[in-house]
Amino acid sequence: MNPRQMHYETLAATVIRNLSRRQMDGFYCTTIEEAEKKAFSFLTPDCTVAFGGSMTLADIGMLTALRHNPHIRLLDRAKAASPEETKKIYHDALSADFYFMSTNAITADGELVNIDGTGNRVAALIYGPENVIIMAGMNKVTRDVSEALSRVHNTATPMNCKRLNKSTPCAATGLCADCLSPDCICNQTVITRRSGIPGRIKVILIGEDLGY
């Protein structure tokens, strides 16, 4: 085990301990393969599964794995044939048994920090699905909420705006301008400091740098 891996394991133990204080379950997996096995271990036969937009889930192959799982009912917006069908999937996702997502940042003290454009992802995190499974690389861990917000505004959001071809100041400069641009994707900021339902939110930390 190299120093980076040792550090991630130590830091993850701190985050998991603090998640527990906030009624969220935390798990640490050294590799992507271990993380996928852990995630699938929560699923039950014939359950309904939905997911929020996430480069992490795409990067680790989780979306592909879910799409090829014959034992679940996947609400997949990629298969929507119209904007109306996409909207229905967003609404139906709030009644899913399991909702997969990543988090823009997570503090060492166990708080989740997310900023959304449409809001469907943070809506599901807050309320609706019976279980929320968050998969995140250790690069998402920050010291505190202030650092987490800075990370989202100045790292994750500019990259996502580039990916989505948005004409925002951060896409042009790489830095947040606290804009109200028509293309702004920073419309809702949600800080999850505690889960009201014990164990509803499950956070799988992965010992790699993943997503934005």
Residue pairs with C-beta under 8 A, 6 or more apart in sequence:
1 9
5 30
5 207
8 28
8 138
8 207
9 28
9 30
9 207
11 108
11 138
11 141
12 26
12 28
12 138
12 141
12 205
12 207
13 28
14 108
15 26
15 106
15 107
15 108
15 110
15 141
15 203
15 205
16 26
16 27
16 28
16 203
16 205
17 26
17 110
18 108
18 109
18 110
19 25
19 26
19 110
19 203
20 26
20 110
21 110
22 110
22 111
22 193
22 194
22 195
23 194
23 195
23 196
23 197
23 198
23 199
24 110
24 112
24 192
24 194
24 195
24 199
24 200
24 201
24 202
24 203
25 199
25 201
25 202
25 203
26 110
26 202
26 203
26 205
27 38
27 202
27 203
27 204
27 205
28 204
28 205
28 206
28 207
29 35
29 38
29 204
29 205
29 206
29 207
30 206
30 207
31 206
31 207
31 208
32 60
32 61
32 206
32 208
32 210
35 60
35 135
35 204
35 206
36 60
36 61
36 62
36 65
38 204
39 62
39 100
39 133
39 135
39 204
40 65
40 69
42 98
42 131
42 133
42 202
43 49
43 69
43 71
43 72
43 98
44 97
45 71
46 71
46 72
46 73
47 72
47 73
47 97
47 98
48 72
48 73
48 75
48 95
48 96
48 97
48 98
49 66
49 72
49 73
49 74
49 75
49 96
49 97
49 98
49 99
49 100
50 74
50 75
50 89
50 92
50 93
50 96
50 98
50 99
50 100
50 124
50 129
51 57
51 63
51 66
51 75
51 93
51 99
51 100
51 101
52 99
52 100
52 101
52 102
52 120
52 121
52 124
52 125
53 121
54 100
54 101
54 102
54 135
54 211
55 102
55 160
55 163
55 210
55 211
55 212
56 62
56 102
56 135
56 136
56 137
56 210
56 211
57 63
57 100
57 101
57 102
57 135
59 210
59 211
60 135
60 206
60 210
62 100
62 135
66 72
66 74
66 100
67 74
67 76
75 89
75 92
75 93
75 96
76 89
77 86
77 89
77 90
80 86
80 88
80 89
90 118
90 120
93 99
93 120
93 124
93 128
93 129
94 123
94 124
94 127
94 128
94 129
95 128
95 129
96 124
96 128
96 129
96 130
97 129
97 130
97 131
98 129
98 130
98 131
98 132
98 133
99 124
99 125
99 128
99 129
99 131
99 132
99 133
100 133
100 134
100 135
101 121
101 124
101 125
101 132
101 133
101 134
101 135
102 134
102 135
102 136
102 140
102 210
102 211
103 112
103 113
103 114
103 134
103 136
103 140
103 203
104 113
104 114
104 115
104 140
104 148
104 151
104 152
104 156
105 112
105 113
105 114
105 140
105 141
105 142
105 147
105 148
105 149
105 151
105 152
105 156
106 112
106 113
106 136
106 140
106 141
106 142
106 148
106 203
106 205
107 113
107 141
107 142
107 143
107 144
107 145
107 147
107 148
108 141
108 142
108 143
108 144
109 144
111 145
111 148
111 191
111 192
111 193
112 125
112 134
112 190
112 191
112 192
112 201
112 203
113 142
113 145
113 148
113 149
113 152
113 189
113 190
113 191
113 192
114 121
114 122
114 125
114 152
114 189
114 190
114 192
115 149
115 152
115 153
115 156
115 157
115 185
115 186
115 187
115 188
115 189
115 190
116 122
116 185
116 187
116 188
116 190
117 184
117 185
117 186
117 187
118 187
119 187
119 188
122 188
122 190
124 132
125 132
125 190
125 192
125 201
126 190
126 192
130 200
131 200
131 201
131 202
132 200
132 201
132 202
133 202
133 204
134 201
134 202
134 203
134 204
135 204
135 206
136 203
136 204
136 205
136 206
136 210
136 211
137 205
137 206
137 208
137 209
137 210
137 211
138 205
138 206
138 207
138 208
138 209
139 208
139 209
139 210
139 211
140 151
140 210
140 211
141 205
142 148
142 151
145 191
149 189
152 186
153 170
153 176
153 186
154 170
154 174
154 175
154 176
155 212
156 211
156 212
157 170
157 176
157 185
157 186
158 170
158 171
158 174
158 175
158 176
159 212
160 166
160 185
160 212
161 168
161 170
161 171
161 183
161 185
162 171
164 185
166 181
166 183
166 184
166 185
167 181
167 182
167 183
168 177
168 179
168 181
168 183
168 184
168 185
169 175
169 176
169 177
169 179
169 181
170 176
170 177
170 179
176 186
179 186
192 201
195 201
